[in-house]
């Protein structure tokens, strides 16, 4: 099947599953628009504020860990339904109305609930899309998931600005931040509704001896004339793997290496510094780059726009250029972006060139480590270890996210960073070192999976 013959119903299925990515971006982004106001409402100390902001990441970590078990026991589709329910509960509970006893503890509780939903969706959504997609267009379809994450960040930024821009600060402190959280209920309920109209994963059905049902689904989404080889490969793969591996089997020699490669790649996505730029973007623009508060909104919109454009570029090149060329090219682009930013900081010439550096970094990430990591994680694991492998890799990613989010501001405010040669640029050189590691790691350990079926990829590891 050629990439230009993707069936419309498969595109619809991929978009519905990718709504989990939109909620991923929306839920992690909504905290940025609300934190200024709820911090004043609760009169939070810096420690309490950090705990509320970071609490969702704890839920993400544990959600990713349990997602493998959920995916195996009840299937990808129903795991996504559970995640949509958790998203909905979190959105409503985070903005409890004024007549209910909202507290810091309850807000943290509902942020953790939302994190559980993100962890489950971030593992199951890309894997589900990959398992229904033909090999020639799998990269493009899985990249829809990353596009949805980017659009989630962008949408929540616009939503929180729209809700709070024409209101008084006192209104936003008392009520506005609640509506910012509640705005997530719209995509949450749409996600939950449409999930009931998509099929189960055919590969999960095969692993659970429901071959006829799986074949019908493949014929429906890929076309009857195109599934014979896919079905034969799945059946052979399932026959060779008597059962899916368990957590206790992870240390087996034939299993550990593949899971380690996926987990390292997943962690390196975060050690590029992407979430430091996204989470602390306003601080970077206002403090590090010298822009005034009145310019921050414009810079954030520009950042989101570049993110979207280059994610679209990745979507239309991943199945043509391949995974490894995009990873390596994007890595050099990220290095260039951070070097531009760092040099302007060291030489006290912060300005438009600094902004250009940030945008080059964002664009390079958006065409490489952003979408391509999700594509590789969704396709690199053999059938028998796909659930547990992705679960571990995504959990590692959230742990790495937490580390970066916690230590970035510490390094930024350190004496070493702000005195002498570095002049505020130290964290970006640390990120550059990790990006150089990505180039070497990709060259040595990441196989090219372009155009290969999931079962053909399985044989690469042999």
C-alpha angles and dihedrals in degrees: 000000000000122000091246092059099062107146115246093233090057090052088051091050092049092049092050092050090045090059082080086065092048089054089046089058094038096049095047091044099047091070090065093057095046106038096083091057103038089046088062093040092056094030089232127198116228089256092053092047091052090048093053093045094046098039094086089061089061089055090047091055095050092039089057091049095053093039092080092057092045092048092051098043103040103013136249095284097054091042087058090049089054090050091052091053090050091049090051094049091048094049093051097040096046089062100039109177119259094254090062122075100259113182141168089258093053092046090052090047093054092043088055089049089054090048090055088055092050092049093051095044095044090060102037103039100061092039091051092050091049093050093056098040128095112242095246094059103025094105093053093047095047089048087064084073093059090044088055091052090052092047089048091057091046095046095049090048090055092042095053091045091050093048096048107028100083096037132089118258090244090055092051091048092052103032116351096079090054091057089048089059092042092053086076090066090079097062090035093059093042089053092049093047098049094044088074089063099056126083130245120263110276092214091053089050091052091050087054095048096254096127100152092052091047093050092051091052092050091049090050096051101033104026127258092260093058106047104068094089092041091052092048092050093048092049092050091047093049091047092052091049107058091192142350115275120255129224089261090060095058093098093058111120094238092051108034097063094055093045091047092052092050092046094049091048090049093050092046089058087066095041089063084080096242096138092045086060094043099041095041098029095122091051092049093050095045102038111020097034097038097234118147124242090258090062098048095083092053093048092050092050090049090049092051092047093053089047091055096045095051093044087057088051090054091048092058098041106039093084093042105041097029135235101277098050090052092048094050096042092047091049092057088048091053090050091051091050095051092044090055090050094045096048092052090051094048092048095043091240098122113163141091092345088057091052089048089054092054091048092048089052093048093047092048092049091047092057096043131015093023102061102012095060090056090048092051095045091051094051110026100075122083116243094257094056103028096104097045094038095053091042092057094042093051092046089052089050092055091047089052089047089055092050093051093044092051100042102037094076090043092055092042091056097041122116091236091058096046100043134062124352100353098058092185098320100100098100091053092053088051089054090048089056090054092047090054086053089054091058093052094042092050093049094049107034112019115088121213106250101176112139095000125124117239089253092051088052088052090060092053089072092055 
